[in-house]
C-alpha cells in the first residue's frame, strides 16, 4: 500500500488495504484527521484490494473524524469497492464523491 498526502487534508491510497498495510494506513488517516479541519478526502482510485481489516481501518477513521467534527470522504471508488461497501452496508456510512474531472 502506498499513501500519498496531497494538499490540505487529502490522501491517496493505492495497492492493497489489508492486514499488511493496516498500521501504515491507520497512522496516515489518524494524522490527517488530527491535523486540520474540514473534510478528509481519501482518493481510493488506486486501491486494488480491500479486505475486512482494511474496511475496519476505514470505519475506525470515519468514527475518529466524526468525533473531531469532520467527515471522511472516499473519492473515486472503483465499481468493485462500491460493491464491497454495498454488500457490507457501509455505503450508508461513508460519504463518497466521484473523481476529479
N, C-alpha and C positions, 0 to 999 in steps of 0.2 A: 504494500500500500504506500502511496505517495501523498503527502499532504503539502499543498502549496497555499500560502497565505497571500491574498491579493489586497487591494485597497480596503481600508476600513475593517469591517468585520465580515469578510468574505473568504471562505476557504474552498479549495478544490480538492476533492478526494478522488483517488484513482486506484485501480487494482482491486484487490480482494479485501472486503471488510469482513474479517473473520477473526478467530481466536488469535492468530499470529499477529494481527495488526491492531487488536483491541486497545492495548495500552497506549500506543502512539496516537491512535485516533481519539481516544478519550482525553488525553493530555492536550491535544491541539484544540479540540472542541471546548474544553473547560477554560483554556487560556483565552480563547476568542470570546466566550461568554462573560468571563470575569473582567475583561478589559473593554470598555466602551459602552455604547448604548445603541438602542435601535435593534433592528433585525440582524440576526446572524445568518447569513446566506451561505449555504453549503452546496457547491456545484458538484453534483454526483454523476455528471455525464460520462466520466471516465471510469466509473465503477464497473468491474467485470462480474463480481460475485458478492452476494451478501448472505450470510448465514444468521442463525438465531443470535449468536454473540454480537455480530455487527448491528442487528436490529436493536438489541438490548442497549448497546452503547449509544445509538442514535436516540432511543427513547429516554435514556438517562440524561442525555444532553438537552433534550426537549424539556424535561422536567426542571433541570437546573436553570435553563433560560427563562421558563415561566416564573420560577421563584425570584429571579432577578428582574422581573417585569419586562422581559424581552421575548422574542419569538425566533424559533429555529425554522428556517425556510429551506426546503430542498429545491434546488434549481436543476432543471433539465434532466429529470429522472428518465431512464430508459423504459420502454414498454415492459421489459422483464421486471425491473424494480417496482414499477407501478403495480404490476400483477401480484408481486410478493406482498407489497403493502396492503393491497386489497384483500388478499387471502388471510392475512393476519389482522385485518380490520384496522390497520394503522393509518389508512388513508383518511380516516376521520380525525386523527390526532395531528398529523404533520401538515403544515402549510406547504403548498407546492407552487412553483411558478415555472413557466416554460423558459428555455434558454434564451440568452441574449441573441437578438437578430443580427 
